[in-house]
């Protein structure tokens, strides 16, 4: 039984999962909206919410913590200059998941995950 085991494995090794998560966090913060599978979007939501909340104090420690998940310096700078002020008064719920439908090739359920305005 997998009681209280958080997170999805996606059939990947831990290192591959970690790299995939970091790349998706960076892509979502760069573009504001990405399309992926439903399970990946739900898992990605956990990490993006955590990164934005961590970035809110905007001090050196917050910048170093965010650098663990955001792999691009330009995206990190954009996070602290434009996104954090936008979400300053919001206590959470920075993302929205919109279900798109099945993927044509393998019928995997697709979803769009985007940052809330």
C-alpha positions in Angstrom: 0.0 0.0 0.0 1.3 3.5 -0.8 -0.4 5.4 2.0 1.1 8.9 2.4 3.5 8.6 -0.5 3.3 11.9 -2.3 4.3 12.4 -5.9 4.1 10.5 -9.1 6.9 8.4 -10.6 6.0 8.4 -14.3 8.0 5.3 -14.9 11.3 7.3 -14.8 14.4 7.2 -12.6 14.6 9.8 -9.8 17.2 11.8 -11.7 15.1 11.8 -14.9 12.0 12.8 -12.9 13.9 15.6 -11.2 15.3 16.9 -14.6 11.9 16.7 -16.2 10.3 18.6 -13.3 12.9 21.4 -13.4 12.6 21.8 -17.1 8.8 22.0 -16.9 8.9 24.5 -14.1 11.2 26.7 -16.1 9.1 26.3 -19.3 5.9 27.2 -17.5 7.5 30.3 -15.9 9.0 31.3 -19.2 5.9 30.9 -21.4 3.1 31.3 -18.9 1.2 28.3 -20.4 2.3 24.8 -21.5 0.5 21.7 -22.8 1.3 18.4 -21.2 -0.4 15.3 -20.0 -2.9 15.6 -17.2 -0.8 13.7 -14.6 2.3 15.7 -15.4 0.3 19.0 -15.1 -1.1 18.0 -11.7 2.4 17.1 -10.5 3.9 20.2 -12.0 1.3 22.4 -10.2 2.8 21.3 -6.8 6.3 22.5 -7.8 5.4 25.7 -9.5 3.2 26.8 -6.5 6.1 26.0 -4.2 8.6 28.0 -6.3 6.4 31.1 -6.5 5.7 31.0 -2.8 9.4 30.6 -2.1 10.2 33.6 -4.3 7.8 35.9 -2.5 10.3 37.2 0.2 12.7 38.3 -2.6 15.9 38.0 -0.6 19.1 36.2 -1.2 17.9 33.0 0.4 14.8 32.9 -1.7 16.8 33.5 -4.9 19.1 30.6 -4.1 16.2 28.3 -3.3 14.5 29.2 -6.6 17.7 28.6 -8.5 17.4 24.9 -7.5 14.3 24.5 -9.6 14.5 27.2 -12.3 17.3 26.4 -14.6 17.5 29.6 -16.6 18.7 32.9 -15.1 16.5 35.0 -17.4 13.4 33.1 -16.2 14.5 33.5 -12.6 14.9 37.3 -13.1 11.5 37.5 -14.7 10.0 35.5 -11.8 11.3 38.0 -9.3 10.6 41.2 -11.3 7.2 40.5 -12.9 5.6 37.4 -11.5 6.1 37.8 -7.8 4.7 41.3 -7.7 1.7 40.1 -9.7 1.0 37.4 -7.1 1.9 39.4 -4.0 -1.6 39.5 -2.5 -2.6 36.1 -3.6 -2.1 33.4 -0.9 -1.8 30.5 -3.4 -3.5 29.0 -6.4 -1.2 30.5 -9.0 -1.9 28.0 -11.7 -4.9 26.7 -13.6 -5.3 23.3 -15.3 -7.6 23.1 -18.3 -8.4 19.6 -19.6 -8.0 19.4 -23.4 -8.9 15.9 -24.3 -7.1 12.8 -25.5 -3.8 12.9 -27.5 -4.3 11.6 -31.0 -1.4 9.1 -30.9 -1.9 7.2 -27.7 -5.1 8.7 -26.2 -3.3 10.1 -23.2 -5.4 12.8 -21.5 -3.9 16.2 -22.3 -4.2 19.4 -20.2 -3.0 23.0 -20.4 -1.4 24.4 -17.3 -1.2 28.1 -17.1 -0.4 30.9 -14.7 -3.5 32.7 -13.4 -3.7 36.5 -14.1 
